[in-house]
């Protein structure tokens, strides 16, 4: 076993985030975590906020990004992604670079908008680890909870009525699907 995997497992135990003895599934999770974040972690203590963010049931989506998601097409697309995830026995090795754009096409979303919508709903960040690594790190339950939370957030309050203008005063448009030609 890799020394970094063992060292991070020990740190996670010190932080009260991992039981003893460490289950094999936790070692696989740590290996995936290090594959996703390893280059950015010169010091394993910097892993703690990243681990905590992955273990949280929700994430904070910046207000303007939440507004970008405020459309019927995105709402239905995210629900379809949740169904896709729920039907998968294993989240490792999913062909997400192919599958997410194909699911997005059903709702008229372009590939970039589809991937951005999923990333924003799951992390609240534009750039983060590759989705192929993020899905197994979050796991079925957290993905379902986070997508459910973002969809509930979109439907409450103003519902699907987007803001008219962005912070710069320019007209604002959320992500919308386009009809197939």
KEFIBA-109288 format. One record per residue (C-alpha): x, y, z. Coordinates in steps of 0.5 Angstrom, whole numbers, plus 2048, in hexadecimal, padded with zeros to 3 digits. Layout:
XYZ/...
This chain:
800800800/8028077FE/80580B804/801811803/7FB80D803/7FD80A80A/7FF81180C/7F881480A/7F580E80D/7F8810814/7F7817813/7EF816812/7EF812818/7F381781C/7ED81C81A/7E881781C/7E6816815/7E880F814/7E7809818/7EC80481B/7EE7FF818/7ED802811/7E87FF80C/7EB7FD805/7E5801802/7E8807806/7EF806803/7EC8057FC/7E980C7FD/7EF80F800/7F380D7FA/7EE8107F5/7EE8167FA/7F68167F9/7F58157F1/7F081B7F1/7F48207F6/7FB81D7F7/7FF8227F2/7FC8287F6/7FD8257FD/8048267FF/802825806/7FD820808/7FA82580E/7F7829808/7F3823806/7EE82480C/7EA82A809/7EA826802/7E881F806/7E282380A/7E0826804/7DF820800/7DB81D807/7D6822807/7CF821805/7CF828801/7D382D7FE/7D38357FE/7D18377F7/7D383E7F5/7CD8427F4/7CE8447ED/7D083D7EB/7C983B7EE/7C68407EA/7C983C7E4/7C68367E6/7BF8397E7/7BB8367E1/7B78307DF/7BB82D7DB/7C182D7E0/7BC82A7E5/7BA8247E1/7C18237DF/7C48237E6/7BE81E7E8/7C08197E2/7C78197E5/7C58177EB/7C18127E8/7C78107E4/7CB80F7EB/7C680C7EE/7C68067E9/7CD8057E9/7D07FF7EE/7D78037EE/7D980A7ED/7E08087EB/7E28097E4/7DB80B7E1/7DC80F7DA/7DA8157DD/7DD8197D7/7D88167D2/7D28147D6/7D181B7DA/7D181F7D3/7CC8197D0/7C781A7D6/7C88227D5/7C68217CE/7BF81E7D0/7BE8257D3/7C18297CD/7C782B7D2/7CE82B7CE/7D48277D1/7D782D7D5/7D182F7D8/7CF8287DA/7D68277DD/7D682D7E1/7CF82C7E4/7D18267E7/7D88287E9/7D482F7EC/7CF82B7F0/7D48267F3/7D982A7F5/7D78327F4/7DE8327F0/7DF8347E9/7E68307E9/7E782A7ED/7E98237ED/7E781F7E7/7E081D7E7/7E28157E6/7E68167ED/7E181A7F0/7DB8157EF/7DE8107F3/7E18157F8/7DA8177FA/7D68117F9/7CF80F7F7/7CC8127FD/7CF8197FD/7CE81A7F6/7C78187F7/7C681D7FD/7CA8237F9/7C68227F3/7C08227F7/7C28287FB/7C482C7F5/7BD82B7F2/7B982C7F8/7BD8337F8/7BC8357F1/7B48337F2/7B38377F9/7B383E7F9/7B28417F2/7B283A7EF/7B483A7E8/7B48427E7/7BB8447E6/7BE84B7E8/7BD8507E2/7C48537E3/7CB8517E5/7CF8557EA/7D28597E4/7CB85B7E2/7CB8577DC/7C58537DA/7C684C7DD/7C48457DA/7C483F7DE/7C68387DA/7C18367D5/7C08307D1/7C08317C9/7BB82D7C5/7BE8287C1/7BE82A7B9/
